[in-house]
Amino acid sequence: MLSILLKRFFGAIPTLFVIITLTFLMMRLTPGGPFDTGRVVSPEVQANLMRAYHLDEPLFSQYLRYLGDLARGDFGPSFTSKDFSVTQLIRQGFPVSLQLGLSAMAMALVVGLGLGTFGALHRNRPSDHAVIVFAMVGIIVPSFVMAPILTLVFGVTLHWLPAGGWGDGHQLSYKILPVVALALPRISSIARLSRSSMIEALEQPFIRTAYAKGLPRRLVLFRHAMRAAILPVVSYLGPATAGIITGSIVVEQVFSIPGIGRYFVDAALNRDYTLVAGVVVFYGCIIVLFNLIVDILYGVLDPRVSRR
Amino acid sequence: MTADSGWRRLLRNPMAMAGLTVLGLILLLALFGPFLAAHEIDEVFWDRIGAPPDFAAGFYFGTDANGRDLFARTLAGARVSLLVGTAASLISLVIGVTYGAIAGYLGGRIDAVMMRIVDILYSLPFVFFVILLTVYVGRSLSTIFITIGAVIWLDMARIVRGQTLSLKQREFIEAARAFGATDRRIILRHIIPNLWGPVIISMLLVIPDAILTESFLSFLGLGVQEPNTSWGVLIGDGAQNMMETPWMLLFPGAFLALTLLAFNFLGDGLRDAMDPKE
């Protein structure tokens, strides 16, 4: 088990380097510097700016400097927001984004697995078809259409929930709509996946054995079938994380939530190079970390992996 | 897998045919939009700003918050969205087929390294890289589809590699090699022309992905820019004005969802038809 853990850990390092190097190269090698704002700047000022941000050094030493800064958790200065560094902005937004993302992930897992199992147990009956249609809607209606519609229906028309904002961070009512909007596409995918893997699991011989030895239905389902059916869902957690992070950009924008996604969109609109690059590297690291956890979890759940 | 029976199975699949019909209709609407709409896309009607649908006056979808005909704009958006989606998919096709065919044909250690790179790229949130690229390179229509195409070729590369691995065992490849054909010639002349089946299927998966990515970017204001429009731009405008003019959100949103649904049905049908074991 420990050797697998170490192998996975070192396997994640190249991915991290690919993310950082790609981001760095894109930042430095594409035409148009951060100071090409259309304003006329004298050559001296331009040179001073370049020196202040170390842009006059050779590419490789810039790269090493960038790696060193990142290792210390320093994502550099923001080009547009004078008073905040990129690290400060990320530190400010991340708790909000994390809470939003984790809640959406938890909801997607619970509701998705529930719906998928329900569909599998009622295979080809109307309730199963309802699950399939629901899952299809979640997949074809993107979050940037679903989020405004949810606001319109539950916030503006029915007045059940606030139409936007995050409250003071402790009010549940502000969180329901954003979390649902972010979770819906993932609920659909997990419901689809777990429905088909549950159907497959229920046809396995070990389920018949479990029933034959007189286990109650509840135990057969939760102890035996669920354990086999959940594996495809666990391997979907990696892409699901990427999807939730991507989706959070839209959801934070629609509901005016002060998370990383909002800073990211504003930065991209203002061409704030360092902030955009910092967020990409930061989220890249989060995804690598999460994939590592998922890999380990998969090994724990599927004994065939750790014995290999 | 014979291609003929595959096609016949596809033609008998009602869901796939419904998807194909819907896509055909949307394509026709997009192509002939300028003739079907009663008004120009940029003509401002000051007396009906944000007006609901009015069939008698030719405003089938109503007008937007600037008093422009939403029907004309939705069809114009369809043109751009479909164009960007198709162009991005063609770029991902070129990259993915080349990459996959080389990896699969050369095999061994080169293949292992190339596929490891694909695995690494696969785990990245690629939309962030598209945004990063458009921030650096700028936001013209062509940079948008080039950057989207440059990041969504991974599925294509995987599928093509798998197919190439099995193709290269076949006798005609051996025969070509016996005749002294170079690797380059074998890949270009013998491998790639035999890949069309799986490539068409993966195109059907890639195009909706590209359309969705473009709409996502445009929704955030990071994609297609005025005076051009796309479904994403229209949905973004609609979301900002949804309290007064919900139709600005609903019509383009419905078009996008319907397109994705149709691609989904067609893709599923084609996959079943080509791979009858399931």
Interface residues (C-beta under 8 A of the other chain):
Chain A: P14 T15 V18 I19 L22 T23 M26 M27 T30 P31 G32 M136 I139 I140 V141 P142 F144 V145 A147 P148 I149 T151 L152 V156 G238 A242 I245 T246 I249 V250 Q253 V254 F264 V265 A268 L269 R271 Y273 V276 A277 V279 V280 Y283 G284 I287 V288 N291
Chain B: I117 I120 L121 S123 L124 P125 V127 F128 F129 I131 L132 L133 T134 V135 Y136 V137 G138 L212 S215 F216 F219 L220 G221 L222 G232 I235 G236 G238 A239 M242 M243 P246 L249 G253 L256 A257 L260 L261 N264
